[in-house]
Each structure stands twice: as structure tokens, then as C-alpha cells.
Amino acid sequence: LALAARQAFDSVEHGAGDDYHRDILAGTANVVLVLAEPHCSAEDLEAAKLAQCALPRADFRGLTGKRWNFDGEGRLAILRLLDTHEQMLAAFGPAELTDAYVTVLDRRERGQVHRVEKVAA
């Protein structure tokens, strides 16, 4: 999981970020959020929320014809998220990680995720 998230971020950094990479980073933010809600510090929760805020800003850049990428603040938020995610992977067991992933999928299924819709001009 950590490798996929780091690779997604690296692709974005090198100008090759796409919807697949965005989904990985959004999923990582959501897993951190779900784990942080009951188990972690306010700082971990904040890391997830800042990363979640960075994604729509990158989406806006992409929708306005610019390369899909993070602004400076967003880049730092994603890097912090990746570090937090890796710490959580080391700290939690398979049961907690699986539960968090299932919760993220359930929330996604219910439409409780950020979605980008491209509108034809």
C-alpha cells in the first residue's frame, strides 16, 4: 500500500499523474482518515484532512487546462500524508487495516467521497 501511494505521488511529481494516481492518493487519505478517527492523534487526523483538501485543488488545476498537480501547500500535505500512512501501516495489524479499507469502500459506495465532473463547454 505504501509503495503504491509513493509511486502515485512520484508519477504526479513527474507530470504523469492521472485519474489512477489520484484515486490511489485519495484512497490513502481516506484510509488515514478512517484510522485516525478512532485510533490516532489530532495531528494524524489533520494530515488526512489537509491531503483531502489538496486533491480538489489539483483537480481544479486539471479542469482549467493545467497539468494535474499539487500546489506547494498540497504537495507538503501529501508528503505528510504518505509519512503518516506508512506509520499507520507499521502500527496497526491486518484486522484494523482491512476494516479501514472496507470502511473506505463502503463510504465510496454511498457516494461520500469527492468526485470531479468534467462539464463540456
Rosetta constraint file for C-alpha pairs under 8 A:
AtomPair CA 1 CA 5 HARMONIC 6.34 0.50
AtomPair CA 2 CA 6 HARMONIC 6.16 0.50
AtomPair CA 2 CA 82 HARMONIC 7.35 0.50
AtomPair CA 2 CA 85 HARMONIC 7.10 0.50
AtomPair CA 2 CA 86 HARMONIC 5.94 0.50
AtomPair CA 2 CA 89 HARMONIC 7.85 0.50
AtomPair CA 3 CA 7 HARMONIC 6.01 0.50
AtomPair CA 4 CA 8 HARMONIC 6.08 0.50
AtomPair CA 4 CA 24 HARMONIC 7.27 0.50
AtomPair CA 5 CA 9 HARMONIC 6.25 0.50
AtomPair CA 5 CA 21 HARMONIC 7.98 0.50
AtomPair CA 5 CA 24 HARMONIC 6.06 0.50
AtomPair CA 5 CA 25 HARMONIC 5.95 0.50
AtomPair CA 5 CA 28 HARMONIC 6.89 0.50
AtomPair CA 5 CA 82 HARMONIC 7.08 0.50
AtomPair CA 6 CA 10 HARMONIC 6.11 0.50
AtomPair CA 6 CA 82 HARMONIC 7.06 0.50
AtomPair CA 7 CA 11 HARMONIC 6.15 0.50
AtomPair CA 8 CA 12 HARMONIC 6.38 0.50
AtomPair CA 8 CA 17 HARMONIC 7.09 0.50
AtomPair CA 8 CA 21 HARMONIC 4.72 0.50
AtomPair CA 8 CA 22 HARMONIC 7.47 0.50
AtomPair CA 8 CA 24 HARMONIC 6.73 0.50
AtomPair CA 8 CA 25 HARMONIC 6.87 0.50
AtomPair CA 9 CA 13 HARMONIC 6.16 0.50
AtomPair CA 9 CA 17 HARMONIC 7.75 0.50
AtomPair CA 9 CA 21 HARMONIC 7.25 0.50
AtomPair CA 9 CA 25 HARMONIC 7.37 0.50
AtomPair CA 9 CA 78 HARMONIC 7.95 0.50
AtomPair CA 10 CA 14 HARMONIC 6.23 0.50
AtomPair CA 11 CA 15 HARMONIC 6.33 0.50
AtomPair CA 11 CA 16 HARMONIC 4.94 0.50
AtomPair CA 11 CA 17 HARMONIC 5.08 0.50
AtomPair CA 11 CA 21 HARMONIC 7.39 0.50
AtomPair CA 12 CA 16 HARMONIC 5.40 0.50
AtomPair CA 12 CA 17 HARMONIC 3.94 0.50
AtomPair CA 12 CA 18 HARMONIC 7.56 0.50
AtomPair CA 12 CA 21 HARMONIC 7.37 0.50
AtomPair CA 12 CA 68 HARMONIC 7.41 0.50
AtomPair CA 12 CA 69 HARMONIC 6.00 0.50
AtomPair CA 13 CA 17 HARMONIC 7.51 0.50
AtomPair CA 13 CA 69 HARMONIC 7.17 0.50
AtomPair CA 15 CA 67 HARMONIC 7.04 0.50
AtomPair CA 15 CA 68 HARMONIC 7.62 0.50
AtomPair CA 15 CA 69 HARMONIC 7.40 0.50
AtomPair CA 17 CA 21 HARMONIC 5.71 0.50
AtomPair CA 17 CA 22 HARMONIC 7.15 0.50
AtomPair CA 17 CA 68 HARMONIC 6.52 0.50
AtomPair CA 17 CA 69 HARMONIC 7.26 0.50
AtomPair CA 18 CA 22 HARMONIC 6.23 0.50
AtomPair CA 18 CA 68 HARMONIC 7.33 0.50
AtomPair CA 19 CA 23 HARMONIC 6.06 0.50
AtomPair CA 20 CA 24 HARMONIC 6.40 0.50
AtomPair CA 21 CA 25 HARMONIC 6.29 0.50
AtomPair CA 22 CA 26 HARMONIC 5.98 0.50
AtomPair CA 22 CA 55 HARMONIC 7.68 0.50
AtomPair CA 23 CA 27 HARMONIC 5.87 0.50
AtomPair CA 24 CA 28 HARMONIC 6.09 0.50
AtomPair CA 25 CA 29 HARMONIC 6.22 0.50
AtomPair CA 26 CA 30 HARMONIC 6.16 0.50
AtomPair CA 26 CA 52 HARMONIC 6.85 0.50
AtomPair CA 26 CA 55 HARMONIC 7.27 0.50
AtomPair CA 27 CA 31 HARMONIC 6.12 0.50
AtomPair CA 27 CA 104 HARMONIC 7.39 0.50
AtomPair CA 28 CA 32 HARMONIC 6.22 0.50
AtomPair CA 28 CA 81 HARMONIC 7.95 0.50
AtomPair CA 28 CA 82 HARMONIC 7.83 0.50
AtomPair CA 28 CA 85 HARMONIC 7.12 0.50
AtomPair CA 29 CA 33 HARMONIC 6.12 0.50
AtomPair CA 29 CA 48 HARMONIC 5.12 0.50
AtomPair CA 29 CA 49 HARMONIC 7.63 0.50
AtomPair CA 29 CA 51 HARMONIC 6.33 0.50
AtomPair CA 29 CA 52 HARMONIC 6.26 0.50
AtomPair CA 29 CA 81 HARMONIC 6.76 0.50
AtomPair CA 30 CA 34 HARMONIC 6.11 0.50
AtomPair CA 30 CA 48 HARMONIC 7.05 0.50
AtomPair CA 30 CA 52 HARMONIC 7.88 0.50
AtomPair CA 30 CA 104 HARMONIC 6.26 0.50
AtomPair CA 31 CA 35 HARMONIC 6.14 0.50
AtomPair CA 31 CA 100 HARMONIC 5.78 0.50
AtomPair CA 31 CA 101 HARMONIC 6.10 0.50
AtomPair CA 31 CA 104 HARMONIC 6.40 0.50
AtomPair CA 32 CA 36 HARMONIC 5.84 0.50
AtomPair CA 32 CA 44 HARMONIC 7.53 0.50
AtomPair CA 32 CA 45 HARMONIC 7.42 0.50
AtomPair CA 32 CA 48 HARMONIC 5.88 0.50
AtomPair CA 32 CA 81 HARMONIC 7.70 0.50
AtomPair CA 32 CA 84 HARMONIC 7.42 0.50
AtomPair CA 32 CA 85 HARMONIC 5.94 0.50
AtomPair CA 32 CA 88 HARMONIC 7.60 0.50
AtomPair CA 33 CA 37 HARMONIC 6.04 0.50
AtomPair CA 33 CA 44 HARMONIC 7.78 0.50
AtomPair CA 33 CA 45 HARMONIC 5.79 0.50
AtomPair CA 33 CA 48 HARMONIC 5.28 0.50
AtomPair CA 33 CA 49 HARMONIC 7.26 0.50
AtomPair CA 34 CA 38 HARMONIC 7.53 0.50
AtomPair CA 34 CA 100 HARMONIC 5.76 0.50
AtomPair CA 34 CA 103 HARMONIC 7.36 0.50
AtomPair CA 34 CA 104 HARMONIC 7.31 0.50
AtomPair CA 35 CA 39 HARMONIC 5.99 0.50
AtomPair CA 35 CA 40 HARMONIC 7.04 0.50
AtomPair CA 35 CA 88 HARMONIC 7.93 0.50
AtomPair CA 35 CA 96 HARMONIC 7.81 0.50
AtomPair CA 35 CA 97 HARMONIC 7.83 0.50
AtomPair CA 35 CA 100 HARMONIC 6.14 0.50
AtomPair CA 36 CA 40 HARMONIC 4.47 0.50
AtomPair CA 36 CA 41 HARMONIC 6.73 0.50
AtomPair CA 36 CA 42 HARMONIC 7.78 0.50
AtomPair CA 36 CA 44 HARMONIC 5.91 0.50
AtomPair CA 36 CA 45 HARMONIC 5.22 0.50
AtomPair CA 37 CA 45 HARMONIC 6.58 0.50
AtomPair CA 40 CA 44 HARMONIC 6.23 0.50
AtomPair CA 40 CA 45 HARMONIC 7.27 0.50
AtomPair CA 41 CA 45 HARMONIC 6.58 0.50
AtomPair CA 42 CA 46 HARMONIC 6.04 0.50
AtomPair CA 43 CA 47 HARMONIC 6.17 0.50
AtomPair CA 44 CA 48 HARMONIC 6.55 0.50
AtomPair CA 44 CA 84 HARMONIC 6.62 0.50
AtomPair CA 45 CA 49 HARMONIC 6.35 0.50
AtomPair CA 46 CA 50 HARMONIC 6.04 0.50
AtomPair CA 47 CA 51 HARMONIC 6.25 0.50
AtomPair CA 47 CA 77 HARMONIC 6.60 0.50
AtomPair CA 47 CA 80 HARMONIC 6.34 0.50
AtomPair CA 47 CA 81 HARMONIC 5.45 0.50
AtomPair CA 47 CA 84 HARMONIC 7.38 0.50
AtomPair CA 48 CA 52 HARMONIC 6.14 0.50
AtomPair CA 48 CA 81 HARMONIC 6.06 0.50
AtomPair CA 49 CA 53 HARMONIC 6.25 0.50
AtomPair CA 50 CA 54 HARMONIC 6.31 0.50
AtomPair CA 50 CA 74 HARMONIC 7.54 0.50
AtomPair CA 50 CA 77 HARMONIC 5.72 0.50
AtomPair CA 50 CA 78 HARMONIC 7.96 0.50
AtomPair CA 51 CA 55 HARMONIC 6.61 0.50
AtomPair CA 51 CA 74 HARMONIC 6.61 0.50
AtomPair CA 51 CA 77 HARMONIC 5.03 0.50
AtomPair CA 51 CA 78 HARMONIC 5.27 0.50
AtomPair CA 51 CA 81 HARMONIC 6.43 0.50
AtomPair CA 52 CA 56 HARMONIC 7.48 0.50
AtomPair CA 53 CA 57 HARMONIC 6.97 0.50
AtomPair CA 53 CA 74 HARMONIC 7.69 0.50
AtomPair CA 54 CA 58 HARMONIC 6.37 0.50
AtomPair CA 54 CA 70 HARMONIC 6.73 0.50
AtomPair CA 54 CA 71 HARMONIC 7.74 0.50
AtomPair CA 54 CA 73 HARMONIC 7.61 0.50
AtomPair CA 54 CA 74 HARMONIC 4.53 0.50
AtomPair CA 54 CA 75 HARMONIC 7.71 0.50
AtomPair CA 54 CA 77 HARMONIC 7.10 0.50
AtomPair CA 54 CA 78 HARMONIC 7.59 0.50
AtomPair CA 55 CA 59 HARMONIC 6.16 0.50
AtomPair CA 55 CA 70 HARMONIC 7.50 0.50
AtomPair CA 55 CA 74 HARMONIC 7.58 0.50
AtomPair CA 56 CA 60 HARMONIC 6.06 0.50
AtomPair CA 56 CA 114 HARMONIC 7.79 0.50
AtomPair CA 57 CA 61 HARMONIC 6.39 0.50
AtomPair CA 57 CA 70 HARMONIC 7.15 0.50
AtomPair CA 57 CA 71 HARMONIC 7.61 0.50
AtomPair CA 57 CA 74 HARMONIC 7.93 0.50
AtomPair CA 58 CA 62 HARMONIC 6.37 0.50
AtomPair CA 58 CA 68 HARMONIC 5.59 0.50
AtomPair CA 58 CA 69 HARMONIC 5.20 0.50
AtomPair CA 58 CA 70 HARMONIC 5.09 0.50
AtomPair CA 58 CA 71 HARMONIC 7.17 0.50
AtomPair CA 59 CA 63 HARMONIC 6.14 0.50
AtomPair CA 59 CA 68 HARMONIC 6.42 0.50
AtomPair CA 59 CA 69 HARMONIC 7.98 0.50
AtomPair CA 59 CA 116 HARMONIC 7.11 0.50
AtomPair CA 60 CA 64 HARMONIC 6.20 0.50
AtomPair CA 61 CA 65 HARMONIC 6.71 0.50
AtomPair CA 61 CA 66 HARMONIC 5.24 0.50
AtomPair CA 61 CA 67 HARMONIC 6.60 0.50
AtomPair CA 61 CA 68 HARMONIC 5.85 0.50
AtomPair CA 61 CA 69 HARMONIC 7.16 0.50
AtomPair CA 62 CA 66 HARMONIC 5.05 0.50
AtomPair CA 62 CA 67 HARMONIC 5.49 0.50
AtomPair CA 62 CA 68 HARMONIC 4.47 0.50
AtomPair CA 62 CA 69 HARMONIC 7.58 0.50
AtomPair CA 63 CA 118 HARMONIC 7.07 0.50
AtomPair CA 70 CA 74 HARMONIC 5.14 0.50
AtomPair CA 70 CA 75 HARMONIC 5.28 0.50
AtomPair CA 71 CA 75 HARMONIC 6.01 0.50
AtomPair CA 72 CA 76 HARMONIC 6.41 0.50
AtomPair CA 73 CA 77 HARMONIC 6.22 0.50
AtomPair CA 74 CA 78 HARMONIC 6.13 0.50
AtomPair CA 75 CA 79 HARMONIC 6.24 0.50
AtomPair CA 76 CA 80 HARMONIC 6.16 0.50
AtomPair CA 77 CA 81 HARMONIC 6.08 0.50
AtomPair CA 78 CA 82 HARMONIC 6.15 0.50
AtomPair CA 79 CA 83 HARMONIC 6.39 0.50
AtomPair CA 80 CA 84 HARMONIC 6.18 0.50
AtomPair CA 81 CA 85 HARMONIC 5.96 0.50
AtomPair CA 82 CA 86 HARMONIC 6.19 0.50
AtomPair CA 83 CA 87 HARMONIC 6.30 0.50
AtomPair CA 84 CA 88 HARMONIC 6.22 0.50
AtomPair CA 85 CA 89 HARMONIC 6.21 0.50
AtomPair CA 86 CA 90 HARMONIC 6.37 0.50
AtomPair CA 87 CA 91 HARMONIC 6.15 0.50
AtomPair CA 88 CA 92 HARMONIC 5.86 0.50
AtomPair CA 89 CA 93 HARMONIC 7.70 0.50
AtomPair CA 89 CA 97 HARMONIC 7.44 0.50
AtomPair CA 92 CA 96 HARMONIC 6.11 0.50
AtomPair CA 92 CA 97 HARMONIC 6.56 0.50
AtomPair CA 93 CA 97 HARMONIC 6.36 0.50
AtomPair CA 94 CA 98 HARMONIC 5.89 0.50
AtomPair CA 95 CA 99 HARMONIC 6.08 0.50
AtomPair CA 96 CA 100 HARMONIC 6.13 0.50
AtomPair CA 97 CA 101 HARMONIC 6.21 0.50
AtomPair CA 98 CA 102 HARMONIC 6.13 0.50
AtomPair CA 99 CA 103 HARMONIC 6.09 0.50
AtomPair CA 100 CA 104 HARMONIC 6.25 0.50
AtomPair CA 101 CA 105 HARMONIC 6.29 0.50
AtomPair CA 102 CA 106 HARMONIC 6.06 0.50
AtomPair CA 103 CA 107 HARMONIC 6.13 0.50
AtomPair CA 104 CA 108 HARMONIC 6.11 0.50
AtomPair CA 105 CA 109 HARMONIC 6.09 0.50
AtomPair CA 106 CA 110 HARMONIC 6.32 0.50
AtomPair CA 107 CA 111 HARMONIC 6.31 0.50
AtomPair CA 107 CA 112 HARMONIC 5.13 0.50
AtomPair CA 107 CA 113 HARMONIC 6.91 0.50
AtomPair CA 108 CA 112 HARMONIC 5.50 0.50
AtomPair CA 108 CA 113 HARMONIC 5.58 0.50
